[in-house]
């Protein structure tokens, strides 16, 4: 769509809080959305059409793609949903019932899921304080890896695998040798970790907290490289002389430019140049908290999930609708200057 700013809402959005939005690994056309309404939905963003809906018995907390197979998880279970049968995505014309395979289970809610092409495995992180690696072809549990606390967030960085847990702990694993933890870290931020995402160039990761801060961290432990790490304040507003501080719920990287978007409970999306320590732009304020973000593989589209996240002690009179916005972004918004 050139350099024009184009943004629209997806039709038929989830009916409860949105937990995750994920584009396909090789296409900016198809988007997966998971929700507390027990559903996983597949959207064609070009035609603005929900192509598939799968309903589970419990809320679905995260979701991801594995080429033509949808992977997602919900409380206690990790499942592979083979929604596509023998047909390519482009031929799906209507909502259909999916066949499913239960890959395995955890002893508590499954909070995060990733697919690693490096090892052709599914990684699931749970509130039972473990990460499990699954072979989707079997399916078999390849390994169970104890974490220091409940898993809140995970991200892949090539062969490196970064896990953020309760009590601000961060474990860095190497998928080529999961026999031991390669790095044990503690978040440089003082409050609970909300999201971790790795730089596409594999040099490090960005971590956000519930207290309106983001940290830029590097995996190389040499003193020279560690001097580059830093943290900054964001997603804060001032009203009547009072500063309101909001959780930073979501992070997503532009794969081409290594810039990243953050979404907060203030309803704003910001784009950052982490290496040059600059904010590139801020979008308009959305009607609810930003619950999840995802850039398409080519960085041309950003999916923005908006949901009320119950941060306030008292409920508002009118709870905002849950929506997913599709925004076609420009180089002016995402490219380092």
VMD Tcl script that draws the C-alpha trace (Angstrom):
set ca {
  {0.00 0.00 0.00}
  {2.96 2.30 -0.61}
  {3.75 5.00 1.91}
  {0.14 5.68 2.89}
  {-1.03 5.02 6.45}
  {-3.67 2.35 6.37}
  {-5.28 0.77 9.39}
  {-8.46 -1.26 9.91}
  {-10.15 -3.57 12.41}
  {-10.58 -7.26 11.74}
  {-14.16 -8.41 11.43}
  {-15.54 -11.06 13.84}
  {-13.03 -10.43 16.66}
  {-12.80 -12.62 19.78}
  {-15.48 -12.11 22.42}
  {-13.12 -11.93 25.41}
  {-9.57 -10.81 26.15}
  {-7.05 -11.43 23.36}
  {-3.97 -13.29 24.57}
  {-1.80 -13.51 21.45}
  {-1.57 -12.55 17.77}
  {0.91 -14.26 15.42}
  {1.52 -13.91 11.69}
  {2.56 -16.91 9.62}
  {6.33 -17.37 9.19}
  {6.35 -16.70 5.44}
  {3.25 -14.61 4.76}
  {1.71 -11.34 5.82}
  {-1.73 -12.62 4.78}
  {-2.62 -15.03 7.58}
  {-2.88 -14.17 11.27}
  {-3.61 -16.41 14.25}
  {-5.43 -14.96 17.25}
  {-5.92 -16.72 20.60}
  {-8.30 -15.57 23.29}
  {-9.77 -16.04 26.75}
  {-13.04 -16.85 24.96}
  {-11.57 -20.37 24.43}
  {-10.98 -19.83 20.73}
  {-8.19 -19.83 18.17}
  {-9.04 -17.91 15.00}
  {-7.30 -17.76 11.66}
  {-7.78 -14.55 9.70}
  {-7.03 -13.60 6.14}
  {-6.04 -9.98 6.68}
  {-6.08 -9.15 2.96}
  {-9.77 -9.98 2.58}
  {-10.55 -9.19 6.25}
  {-12.20 -12.54 6.70}
  {-12.10 -15.12 9.50}
  {-11.19 -18.30 7.65}
  {-11.19 -20.73 10.53}
  {-12.23 -20.95 14.17}
  {-11.29 -23.62 16.67}
  {-13.02 -23.72 20.07}
  {-11.31 -25.26 23.07}
  {-12.71 -26.10 26.50}
  {-10.49 -23.57 28.29}
  {-8.94 -20.15 27.57}
  {-6.06 -20.23 25.08}
  {-3.06 -18.25 26.33}
  {-0.71 -18.36 23.35}
  {-0.47 -19.59 19.78}
  {2.07 -20.02 16.98}
  {2.53 -21.36 13.46}
  {4.61 -24.26 12.21}
  {4.44 -23.70 8.45}
  {1.03 -25.24 7.58}
  {0.21 -26.64 11.02}
  {-1.17 -24.43 13.75}
  {0.35 -24.94 17.17}
  {-1.34 -23.55 20.21}
  {-1.74 -24.23 23.84}
  {-4.15 -23.62 26.61}
  {-4.37 -24.60 30.23}
  {-2.43 -27.79 30.94}
  {-2.36 -29.05 27.33}
  {-0.24 -28.47 24.25}
  {-1.97 -29.30 20.99}
  {-1.24 -29.44 17.30}
  {-4.22 -28.40 15.21}
  {-3.97 -29.75 11.68}
  {-6.60 -27.41 10.29}
  {-5.38 -27.42 6.74}
  {-5.84 -31.09 5.89}
  {-4.21 -31.47 2.47}
  {-5.17 -28.03 1.22}
  {-3.00 -24.91 1.11}
  {-4.14 -21.91 3.11}
  {-5.24 -20.08 -0.01}
  {-7.97 -22.64 -0.69}
  {-9.72 -22.43 2.67}
  {-13.09 -20.83 1.99}
  {-15.01 -21.25 5.22}
  {-14.85 -21.92 8.91}
  {-14.20 -25.57 9.51}
  {-13.84 -28.04 12.36}
  {-10.19 -28.90 12.96}
  {-8.66 -32.25 13.70}
  {-6.40 -32.12 16.73}
  {-3.55 -34.01 18.31}
  {-2.66 -33.57 21.98}
  {1.12 -33.29 21.96}
  {1.41 -33.52 25.75}
  {0.52 -31.98 29.07}
  {1.93 -29.88 31.89}
  {0.99 -29.88 35.58}
  {-0.27 -26.31 35.38}
  {-1.34 -23.76 32.77}
  {0.76 -23.56 29.61}
  {1.65 -19.89 29.25}
  {3.90 -19.70 26.18}
  {4.67 -21.68 23.04}
  {7.32 -21.40 20.33}
  {8.24 -23.48 17.31}
  {11.95 -23.94 16.61}
  {12.95 -24.71 13.03}
  {16.50 -25.26 14.33}
  {15.49 -28.50 16.04}
  {12.03 -28.99 14.47}
  {10.50 -28.94 17.92}
  {7.70 -27.33 19.88}
  {8.71 -25.54 23.09}
  {6.09 -24.98 25.77}
  {6.54 -22.98 28.96}
  {4.22 -23.47 31.92}
  {3.25 -22.14 35.29}
  {4.44 -25.53 36.61}
  {7.98 -24.01 36.33}
  {9.10 -26.19 33.43}
  {9.77 -25.89 29.73}
  {9.15 -28.97 27.61}
  {10.46 -29.78 24.15}
  {8.18 -31.85 21.91}
  {8.70 -33.69 18.65}
  {5.57 -32.83 16.61}
  {6.02 -35.86 14.36}
  {5.56 -38.43 17.15}
  {4.41 -36.61 19.30}
  {6.88 -37.28 22.11}
  {8.36 -35.20 24.91}
  {12.04 -34.88 24.05}
  {12.95 -33.22 27.32}
  {11.72 -31.43 30.44}
  {13.77 -28.49 31.68}
  {13.25 -27.03 35.14}
  {12.96 -23.25 35.35}
  {13.43 -21.13 38.50}
  {9.73 -20.23 38.74}
  {6.50 -19.92 36.74}
  {7.18 -19.26 33.06}
  {5.71 -15.92 31.95}
  {7.35 -15.39 28.56}
  {9.74 -17.05 26.07}
  {11.57 -16.13 22.89}
  {13.86 -17.82 20.38}
  {17.07 -16.29 19.07}
  {18.38 -18.83 16.55}
  {19.77 -21.66 18.63}
  {19.45 -19.56 21.80}
  {16.25 -19.81 23.82}
  {15.40 -17.14 26.42}
  {12.89 -17.77 29.22}
  {11.49 -15.14 31.59}
  {9.89 -16.31 34.83}
  {8.32 -15.02 38.01}
  {10.60 -13.24 40.48}
  {12.40 -11.54 37.57}
  {14.55 -14.52 36.62}
  {15.85 -15.01 33.07}
  {17.36 -18.28 31.82}
  {19.23 -18.54 28.53}
  {19.37 -22.02 26.99}
  {21.11 -23.41 23.91}
  {18.88 -25.70 21.85}
  {21.94 -27.62 20.62}
  {22.73 -28.66 24.20}
  {19.84 -28.47 26.65}
  {21.76 -30.43 29.29}
  {22.45 -27.31 31.33}
  {21.47 -23.64 31.62}
  {23.94 -21.53 29.64}
  {23.18 -18.27 31.44}
  {21.31 -17.51 34.66}
  {20.28 -13.89 34.81}
  {18.09 -11.55 36.78}
  {16.09 -8.81 35.13}
  {17.67 -5.37 35.45}
  {14.15 -4.01 35.98}
  {12.80 -3.91 39.52}
  {9.31 -5.20 38.81}
  {7.65 -8.26 37.32}
  {8.65 -9.31 33.80}
  {5.84 -9.11 31.28}
  {7.42 -9.87 27.89}
  {10.75 -10.93 26.32}
  {11.57 -10.83 22.60}
  {14.92 -11.56 20.93}
  {16.63 -9.33 18.38}
  {16.43 -10.81 14.86}
  {20.21 -10.36 14.55}
  {20.59 -12.75 17.53}
  {22.69 -10.33 19.58}
  {20.33 -10.04 22.53}
  {16.79 -9.47 23.71}
  {14.39 -6.80 24.91}
  {12.53 -7.26 28.20}
  {9.55 -5.30 29.49}
  {8.01 -5.00 32.94}
  {4.72 -4.05 34.57}
  {6.25 -0.74 35.67}
  {6.54 1.16 32.38}
  {10.13 0.21 31.59}
  {12.00 -1.69 28.90}
  {15.52 -3.16 29.11}
  {17.81 -3.86 26.15}
  {20.10 -6.80 26.99}
  {22.96 -8.53 25.15}
  {23.77 -12.25 25.19}
  {27.55 -11.81 24.86}
  {28.78 -11.78 28.48}
  {32.06 -9.93 27.77}
  {32.50 -6.73 29.77}
  {32.81 -4.66 26.60}
  {29.46 -5.80 25.20}
  {27.68 -5.63 28.55}
  {28.49 -1.91 28.69}
  {25.96 -1.45 25.87}
  {22.93 -2.67 27.83}
  {20.49 -0.08 29.13}
  {16.90 0.47 30.25}
  {14.42 3.26 29.66}
  {11.04 4.50 30.82}
  {8.02 4.35 28.51}
  {4.23 4.01 28.44}
  {3.67 6.67 31.07}
  {1.26 9.58 30.98}
  {0.82 12.70 33.07}
  {-2.62 13.90 34.05}
  {-3.16 16.75 36.47}
  {0.46 16.67 37.53}
  {0.28 12.98 38.39}
  {2.34 10.43 36.48}
  {0.46 7.27 35.54}
  {2.69 4.25 34.97}
  {1.44 1.36 32.82}
  {2.58 -2.22 32.15}
  {4.41 -2.83 28.89}
  {2.54 -5.94 27.75}
  {3.85 -6.62 24.27}
  {7.00 -6.42 22.15}
  {7.50 -7.30 18.48}
  {10.56 -6.91 16.25}
  {10.80 -5.72 12.68}
  {12.87 -8.53 11.15}
  {14.57 -6.32 8.58}
  {15.51 -3.27 10.61}
  {15.95 -4.73 14.12}
  {13.65 -1.99 15.40}
  {10.82 -3.00 17.71}
  {7.31 -2.06 18.73}
  {6.07 -1.94 22.31}
  {2.45 -1.91 23.44}
  {1.26 -0.81 26.85}
  {-1.80 -0.61 29.02}
  {-1.86 3.12 28.26}
  {-3.28 2.14 24.85}
  {-0.25 3.34 22.88}
  {2.09 1.59 20.46}
  {5.63 2.96 20.18}
  {8.33 2.05 17.64}
  {11.93 2.09 18.92}
  {15.42 2.00 17.48}
  {17.10 0.05 20.27}
  {20.66 0.36 19.00}
  {20.50 4.14 18.66}
  {18.27 4.60 21.73}
  {15.56 6.51 19.88}
  {11.79 6.43 19.67}
  {10.92 6.52 15.98}
  {7.19 7.15 16.32}
  {4.06 6.74 18.41}
  {0.70 5.69 17.00}
  {-2.62 7.17 18.06}
  {-4.13 6.04 21.35}
  {-6.25 2.90 21.10}
  {-9.46 2.31 23.05}
  {-8.01 -0.39 25.32}
  {-4.73 -1.83 26.56}
  {-2.37 -3.27 23.96}
  {-2.38 -6.98 24.80}
  {-0.23 -8.37 21.96}
  {1.72 -7.23 18.91}
  {3.16 -8.99 15.88}
  {5.02 -7.76 12.83}
  {4.63 -9.78 9.65}
  {7.75 -11.59 8.41}
  {8.56 -8.80 5.94}
  {7.83 -6.00 8.40}
  {5.14 -4.38 6.25}
  {2.21 -5.12 8.57}
  {1.74 -4.84 12.32}
  {-1.09 -6.67 14.10}
  {-2.27 -4.84 17.22}
  {-4.48 -6.62 19.75}
  {-6.52 -4.38 22.07}
  {-8.26 -5.74 25.16}
  {-9.23 -4.54 28.59}
  {-6.74 -6.26 30.93}
  {-8.30 -5.61 34.35}
  {-5.39 -3.57 35.71}
  {-7.68 -1.24 37.63}
  {-9.20 -2.00 41.03}
  {-12.65 -0.91 39.91}
  {-14.21 -1.84 36.60}
  {-15.14 0.96 34.20}
  {-18.81 1.46 33.40}
  {-18.26 0.30 29.84}
  {-15.53 -2.25 29.20}
  {-13.93 -1.57 25.79}
  {-14.46 -4.06 22.99}
  {-11.76 -6.58 22.12}
  {-10.32 -5.82 18.70}
  {-7.42 -6.63 16.41}
  {-6.15 -3.77 14.25}
  {-4.12 -4.35 11.10}
  {-1.74 -1.50 10.34}
  {0.34 -1.24 7.19}
  {3.50 0.47 8.42}
  {5.97 2.61 6.46}
  {9.76 2.91 6.49}
  {9.30 6.34 8.02}
  {7.78 4.62 11.06}
  {10.06 1.59 11.34}
  {13.46 2.30 9.72}
  {16.37 3.68 11.79}
  {17.12 7.30 10.98}
}
mol new
graphics top color blue
foreach p $ca { graphics top sphere $p radius 0.5 }
foreach p [lrange $ca 0 end-1] q [lrange $ca 1 end] { graphics top cylinder $p $q radius 0.2 }
display resetview
